[in-house]
């Protein structure tokens, strides 16, 4: 089968012919890939940022946002059957460790992470397990939802965690209305009552944000200008800032947009949050990390998607054009999410 494999950090992956995956365990599920999302994390993987954390054996197949149709199942699998359309939770969790026992799949002690530390879904087929597959409602096509497996799930997970404090009269600020952010805006509109302000340096992204539920938009020019405008709109700062960028200075700007006792939700990454400890304690502000999401988060997100309340805005590329798609993402030419379709 065809597969997009990374051979060396700092260099583009290549399109290779590799052996098809095989069922070897009772909980294994093999999926015919209908679509694989392209994520900024893939850029960071190619750069080598994830090597110290995940230590994948090169070469391996990229792609951690995947959906498709069940091709083959192991002997113990009963929650899906051959032919079912499914989306895959990013991690193949064990179900037995303390984190799994409380539903925190992302922190499973025995997980694999297809596309991050083992072969992923930028290929014709991929191997996952029964605990990772969510059956899609009729009418949902894998290519329309694949990137929700990570970008959507991560955005929804952050919003879901903050939902209890985003009641009527509160303010949420979203930094970055791209692949993750445009899902976060829709999730905020769907499950909270907060007033939503979106900050982005792209006028097109802000136009999209306005159609997805943003009440206010701010074009990112200078940090001082953004800070002044946001503090004015929010009457003193946001209750929650969702930073979907996490680098290039956004991670430093975000705390300045908070009101006292506000929370900075870090979702994008690559930069470094720097805060004087006296500011943290005197303002009682919080910095909260967000890693992917739970299986139940993905189920809830698929429910919102089936209801038409969350929609993924995509740029579709054939699998053979993966290198072009990576270049477009790296150059900032993508609006929404890049999708590779075999």
N, C-alpha and C positions, 0 to 999 in steps of 0.2 A: 504494500500500500504506500501511498504518498505520505510524507511527514515533514514538518518544518522543524529541523533539529539544530540546536546550538552546539557547535564544536569547540569554540574558543571565545573567552570573554573579550569584549571590545571589538568583536567582528560580527557581521551580520550572520544570522543562521542560514542554512541552505535547505533546498528542497531535495529530500532523499527518498529512495525506495527502501523500505524496511519490511520486516516480517510482520504479519498481522498478530495482534495479541491473542492469547489463548486462555480459556478458563482452566484454572488450576486449583481453585478452592471453592468450597460450597457456597460462599457468599459473593463470589465474583459476578460481575455484570459487564458484558461487552456491548458497546453502543456504536451504531453507525452514526458518525458525527453529522449532524445537520447544519451546525454552525459553531464557530469558536470565536469568542470575543478577543479583541486586541486591546491591551491595557497598558497604562504607563508603567505598571509593574514589569511588563515584558521588557520595556526599555531598561529598567533598573537591573533586571536579570541579565540582559545582554552586557550591561556595563560591569557586572560582577558584584553588585551590592548585596545580593542574596547568598553568595557563596559562603561567607563566614557563618551564616545562620542555618542554612539548609544543606550545604555540602552535597549538591547533586553530582552524580557521576556523569561526566561528559563523554560522548554526546548524548543528549536526550531531547525529547519532543516537547516543545513549548505548548502553552494553551491551558489556562486554568478557568476559563469561562465557557462552559460547554453544554450543548443540548443536542438531542438527536432521537434516534429510535432504537429500542432494545433489540439487539441482534442475537444474543445468547446469554443464558443465565446458569449459575451453579445450582447444585442439587438442593440447597436449602433456601433458595430465593423464592418467595411467594408474594411479595408486595408489588412486583411488576411481572409482566410476561412479554414474550417475544412480540415485537410490533408496536408496543406502547411508546408514545412520544413522552420523553422525559427531559428534565433539566437536572444537572448534577450539582449537588452541594460541592464546594471546592475541595473539601477534605474527605477522605475515606476513613471514618472514625471506627473505633473498636466496639463501643457500647459498654465496656466493662470497667474502664478506669474511673476515678473519682469525678473528673470533669464531664465525662459522658453521662455518668449517673445523674447529674444535675442539668443535663441538656446543653452543656457548653462544648459543642462539637469542635469549635475552633481551637480548643485547648486540649484536645485528646492527646494522651501521652503516647499513643501507639499509631497515630495517624500517618498516612501518606498524603502528599499534596500534589496531585497530578498537575504537571506544567510548572511546578516549582522545584520539587525534589525527585519526582519520578516522571515517566512519560505522561504527557498531557494530551489535549484534544485538537491541536492543530494538525490534523491527520484525517484519514478516511475512517478510522476506527479508534476507540480508546477503551481502556480497561478501568472500571471503577468497582464499587461494591454496593450491596443492597441498601446499606444505611445512607448512601449518598444520593439515591435517585428519588426524584419527586415527579410523580406522573402529572402530565399537563392536561388541563381541561381541553375538551374539544374546542377547536377554533383557534387555539394557540399554536403557532408554527415555531419550531426550534430556532429559525433564523431571526425571528422577531423578539426572542426572549433570552437567547444564549448569554449575552453580556450581563443580564440580571443575576447570573450565578455568582458573580463577584462584585462588579461595579454596583449593581442594583442592591445586592444583599448587604454589602458594606455600608452603602448610603442608608438603606432602610434600618439596619441594625443601630446605627448612630441615632437616627431620629427616634426609633422605638425606645431607646434607652432614655432619651430626653423628654419623651412625650408627656410624662406626668407633671413636668414643670412648665410646659408650654400651653398654659390655659389662656382663656380670653384676656386680652390686655397685655400679654407678654410679647416680646420681640425676639425673633430669630434672624440672625444674619448668616447668609451663605456666601463663603468665599470660593469662587470657582463654579461656573455653571456648565462645565464640560461633561465628560463621560460619567463621572460619579455625581457631580453637582446637580445635573438636570434631573436625575432620579431623586436625589434628596429633596429638591424643591417640591416635586410631586408628592413624595411621602409626607412632607410637612403639611401640604395642603390637604392631604387625605385624612391624616390621623391626629392633627393638632389644630388648635384655634389661634395660633400665634400669627402676628403680623410678620410677613416675610420680606426681608430686604436682601437683594443679591448684588454681590460685587464681582465684576469680571473686567478684564482688559479688552474683551472682544465685544463690539457693538452687536454683532450677529448673535452671540451667546446671550446677551442681555435681552435682545428681542425675543429669543426663544423662551427665556425665563419668564418674560411677561405673559406669554401664552400658557405657561404651565402652573401659574398660581402665585408668582411673585407680586407683592403689592408695590414695592419700590425697587428700582435698580440704580446702581452707582457705577459709572465707568471708572475703572482703576487707572488713575493717572499718578499723581504723587501720593505717598502715604499720608502726608499731612492733609491733602485735599480729601482723600477718602475718609480719614478719621473725622474731619470736621463735618462732612456730609452725613456720615452714619450716626454720629452722636446727635446731630440735629434731628434726623428722621426718627431715631429711637428715643428721643428726649432723655439722653444721658447714657446710652449704651444698651447693648443687647443683653438679654437674659442668657442666651446661648449663641455662641458663634461656632458654626460648623466650617472647619477649614478643610476643604476638599483639595487644596493645593499642597500645603505642607512643606514648601520649599520656595526658593527665589524671593524670600522676604515676606511671603504671606504668613509664615509661622511667627514672625516677629510683630507683624501688624495686628494679628488677631486679638491678642490680649488687650490692646489699646482700644478695641471696639466694644469691650465688655463694661457693663455697669458693675458696681460692687456686688459681690456674691454671685456673679455670673460664672459661666462655665465655657471653657475653650475645648471643644471637641476636635481632637486631632485625628484626621482621617487620611488625607494625603500625607506623603512623607518624602524624605530626602534632605530636609533641612535640619535645623536644631532649634528647639524652643529654649529661649534664654530669658529668665525672669529673676529679678532680685527677690530673695526670700522675704524681705520686709514688705514688698508689694503684695506678695501672695498672702501673707498673714493680715496685713492692714486692710486689704480690700476683700479678704476671704474669697478669693477666686479659685477656681478649680481647673486643672488641666486633665483631660480625660482621654485615654487612648481607646481606639476602636479597631478591632481585628476581625475582618470578614463578618460573620454572623452565625446564628444557630440554624439548625435544620428547621425549627419552627418559624424562625424569621423568614426563611425562604418560602415555606408553605404560605405564610400570611402575605408575602409579597406577590406570589403567584395568584392568590385570591384577588388582590387589588388589581392585578394585571388583567385577569379574566373579566373583572367588572368594568374594565376600561378606565380605571382611575390612575393607572400608571402605564406609560407608554415609553418604550425605548426609541430614541432617535438615532438612526444608524447611517453609516456609510458602508455599503456592502462591496466586498472584493472577492473574486474567486481565490481559492486556496493557492493557486499557482502565482498569484500576484501579492503574496504575503510580504515580500521585501519592499514592494512599492507602498503597501499599507503602513509598514513600519516607518518608512521614510516620511510619509505624510503625517503620521502621529508625532514623530520627533520634531518636525518642522512647524507644528501647530496648525496644520491645514485641515484637520478633522473637526467637524462640528457634530457633537454627539459621540457615538461609539463606533469604532471600526469593527466590522464583522467579516470573518473569513468563512466562505461557504465552499465545501469540497465539490 
